[in-house]
Amino acid sequence: MPKVGKYELGKTLGTGSFSKVKYATDSETGAVYAMKIVSKQLIKEQQLETQLRKEISIMKMLKHDNLIELVEVLQTKSNIYMVLELVTGGELFGKIITEKRFPEDTARKYFQQICSGLVYCHQNGVAHRDLKPENLLLGLEKKKQKN
């Protein structure tokens, strides 16, 4: 099984233009995460280094129940590895396709969670810029933060 730092990599959870997301297990604690693997070469070819640095910086700063948490960032000569909180409920888009129509309580719950996350981002000077059902993941059930 391939390993990056203390993380054992498992099956691929998803792929994008510049990255792949794999299941990752912390070999010390057994905790499970999603690991986003970003090719440095592809990022450099597309001149997206600044954008990636900004994404990482923003993710390190934001801590909210309705946002995926960035746990750690690792790198090798060829890749950048972002260790992320694992969310297993799929995308909102898939749920919309499957359900066709949500009961009002369910729709309200999703809408409130989206609004809560967005308000938090905006209060911290962050705009999402690509908000769509394909980018909203389900199943993030964190303990309530104490503020």
C-alpha positions in Angstrom: 0.0 0.0 0.0 1.5 3.4 -1.0 2.4 5.8 1.8 2.8 9.5 2.1 4.3 10.6 5.4 2.3 8.7 8.1 -0.7 8.2 5.7 -1.4 4.9 3.9 -3.2 5.7 0.7 -6.3 3.7 -0.4 -8.8 3.8 -3.2 -9.3 6.9 -5.4 -12.4 8.9 -4.2 -12.4 11.3 -7.1 -10.3 13.0 -9.8 -10.1 16.5 -11.2 -8.1 18.4 -13.8 -5.1 19.0 -11.6 -5.6 16.6 -8.7 -6.8 13.2 -7.5 -8.4 12.5 -4.1 -7.6 9.3 -2.3 -8.7 7.6 0.9 -5.9 8.0 3.5 -5.4 6.3 6.8 -3.2 7.7 9.6 -0.9 4.7 10.4 -0.4 6.0 13.9 -4.0 6.6 15.0 -6.1 4.8 12.5 -8.0 8.0 11.7 -9.3 8.2 8.1 -9.0 11.2 5.8 -9.3 12.3 2.2 -5.9 13.2 0.6 -6.0 15.6 -2.3 -2.9 15.0 -4.4 -1.9 17.9 -6.6 0.6 17.6 -9.4 3.2 20.4 -9.1 4.0 20.0 -12.8 0.4 20.5 -13.9 0.0 23.5 -11.5 3.2 25.1 -12.9 2.2 24.4 -16.5 -1.2 26.2 -15.9 0.4 28.9 -13.8 -1.8 28.2 -10.8 0.8 28.2 -8.1 -0.5 31.4 -6.6 -4.1 30.2 -6.7 -3.1 26.9 -4.9 -1.2 28.7 -2.2 -4.2 31.0 -1.7 -6.5 28.0 -1.5 -4.3 26.3 1.1 -3.9 29.5 3.1 -7.7 30.1 3.2 -8.4 26.5 4.1 -5.9 26.7 7.0 -7.7 29.8 8.3 -11.3 28.7 8.1 -12.8 26.5 10.8 -16.5 25.9 10.7 -19.0 23.0 11.1 -20.1 23.3 7.5 -16.7 23.5 5.8 -14.2 20.7 5.2 -11.2 21.1 7.4 -7.6 21.0 6.1 -5.7 18.9 8.5 -2.2 19.0 7.1 -0.2 19.8 4.0 2.7 17.7 2.8 4.8 17.8 -0.3 7.3 15.8 -2.3 9.4 16.9 -5.3 6.4 16.1 -7.7 3.2 16.5 -5.6 1.5 18.6 -3.0 -0.7 16.5 -0.6 -3.6 18.1 1.2 -4.9 16.0 4.1 -8.6 16.8 4.4 -11.5 15.8 6.7 -13.2 12.8 5.0 -16.8 13.4 3.9 -18.6 10.3 2.8 -22.1 11.4 1.9 -21.4 12.2 -1.7 -22.3 15.5 -3.6 -25.5 17.4 -3.2 -25.9 17.1 -7.0 -26.1 13.3 -6.8 -28.6 13.5 -4.0 -30.8 16.0 -6.1 -30.7 13.6 -9.1 -31.6 10.6 -6.9 -34.3 12.3 -4.8 -35.7 14.5 -7.6 -37.4 16.6 -4.9 -36.5 17.1 -1.2 -39.0 17.2 1.6 -39.2 20.8 2.9 -37.4 19.9 6.2 -34.5 18.4 4.2 -34.2 21.3 1.8 -34.4 23.8 4.7 -31.6 21.9 6.5 -29.3 21.9 3.5 -30.1 25.6 2.7 -29.3 26.6 6.3 -26.0 24.8 6.3 -25.0 26.4 3.0 -26.0 29.8 4.3 -24.2 29.3 7.6 -20.9 28.3 5.8 -21.2 31.2 3.3 -21.8 33.8 6.0 -18.8 32.5 7.9 -16.6 32.7 4.8 -17.8 36.2 4.0 -17.2 37.4 7.5 -13.6 36.2 7.1 -13.2 38.0 3.7 -13.5 34.8 1.6 -15.8 34.4 -1.4 -16.3 30.8 -2.8 -16.5 31.7 -6.5 -17.6 28.2 -7.6 -20.7 27.4 -5.5 -22.7 24.6 -7.2 -24.3 21.3 -6.1 -21.4 19.4 -7.5 -19.1 21.2 -5.1 -21.2 20.7 -2.0 -20.5 17.5 -0.1 -22.9 15.8 2.3 -22.3 13.9 5.5 -20.2 16.4 7.4 -21.4 15.9 11.0 -19.0 17.8 13.3 -19.4 18.4 16.9 -20.6 21.9 17.5 -17.7 24.3 18.0 -17.4 26.2 21.3 -17.0 30.0 20.6 
